[in-house]
Amino acid sequence: MSQGIVLNYEYIGSHIKDYIEADNLFSTFEVEDIKSIMKFPNLTPDDFNSLLVQSCSVISACELYTCTRNANISINNIQDAISTLK
């Protein structure tokens, strides 16, 4: 009886900034895993923008939407809102 690797999405979500800073989130995890991971972290607008920039060369816009539609982004002021909407 063999078991595959079981990912702890909550743990990965709480440490997602490490993956964003290392620019390896999309090369480390599959789209379906990222979709589950994104339910847990609270991202800053800068982290979210970095995530979007990193995804451009790796996944399609449809896959990006699927991954990030459940993302939580902490907006503290009007500049954060504008930055995220750009």
C-alpha positions as CSV (number, residue, x, y, z in Angstrom):
1,M,0.0,0.0,0.0
2,S,1.6,3.2,-1.1
3,Q,0.4,6.7,-0.4
4,G,1.2,9.8,-2.4
5,I,2.4,13.1,-0.9
6,V,-0.4,14.9,0.8
7,L,-0.1,18.7,0.8
8,N,-1.0,20.8,3.8
9,Y,-2.8,23.7,1.9
10,E,-3.3,25.7,5.1
11,Y,0.4,25.6,6.0
12,I,1.5,26.4,2.5
13,G,-1.1,29.3,2.4
14,S,0.3,30.7,5.6
15,H,3.8,30.6,4.1
16,I,2.9,31.6,0.5
17,K,5.0,34.8,0.8
18,D,8.1,32.7,0.8
19,Y,7.1,31.1,-2.5
20,I,6.2,34.5,-4.0
21,E,9.5,36.0,-3.0
22,A,11.4,33.0,-4.4
23,D,9.3,33.3,-7.6
24,N,8.5,29.6,-7.6
25,L,4.9,29.2,-6.6
26,F,3.8,28.3,-10.2
27,S,6.7,26.0,-10.8
28,T,6.3,24.2,-7.5
29,F,2.5,23.5,-7.4
30,E,-0.1,22.5,-9.9
31,V,-3.0,24.8,-10.8
32,E,-5.5,22.7,-8.8
33,D,-3.2,22.9,-5.8
34,I,-2.8,26.6,-6.1
35,K,-6.5,27.0,-6.3
36,S,-6.8,25.2,-2.9
37,I,-3.9,27.0,-1.4
38,M,-5.3,30.5,-2.3
39,K,-8.2,30.0,0.1
40,F,-6.0,30.4,3.1
41,P,-3.6,33.3,2.9
42,N,-4.3,37.0,3.4
43,L,-2.1,38.7,0.8
44,T,-1.0,42.3,0.7
45,P,-1.6,44.2,-2.5
46,D,2.1,44.0,-3.3
47,D,2.2,40.2,-2.8
48,F,-0.9,39.8,-5.0
49,N,0.6,42.0,-7.8
50,S,3.8,40.0,-7.6
51,L,1.8,36.9,-8.0
52,L,0.1,38.2,-11.1
53,V,3.4,39.3,-12.7
54,Q,4.9,35.8,-12.0
55,S,2.0,34.0,-13.5
56,C,2.0,35.8,-16.8
57,S,4.7,33.5,-18.4
58,V,3.5,30.3,-16.7
59,I,-0.3,30.0,-16.9
60,S,-3.2,31.3,-19.0
61,A,-5.5,34.0,-17.9
62,C,-8.3,31.5,-17.4
63,E,-6.1,29.4,-15.1
64,L,-5.0,32.5,-13.3
65,Y,-8.6,33.5,-12.6
66,T,-9.4,29.9,-11.4
67,C,-6.4,30.1,-9.0
68,T,-6.9,33.6,-7.6
69,R,-10.7,34.1,-7.5
70,N,-10.8,33.0,-3.8
71,A,-7.8,35.0,-2.8
72,N,-8.0,37.3,0.2
73,I,-6.3,40.7,-0.2
74,S,-5.9,43.1,2.6
75,I,-6.8,46.6,1.4
76,N,-5.8,49.3,4.0
77,N,-6.2,52.5,2.0
78,I,-7.2,53.9,-1.4
79,Q,-3.7,53.4,-2.8
80,D,-3.8,49.7,-2.1
81,A,-7.2,49.5,-3.8
82,I,-5.9,51.3,-6.9
83,S,-2.7,49.2,-7.0
84,T,-4.7,46.0,-6.9
85,L,-7.2,47.1,-9.6
86,K,-4.4,48.1,-12.0
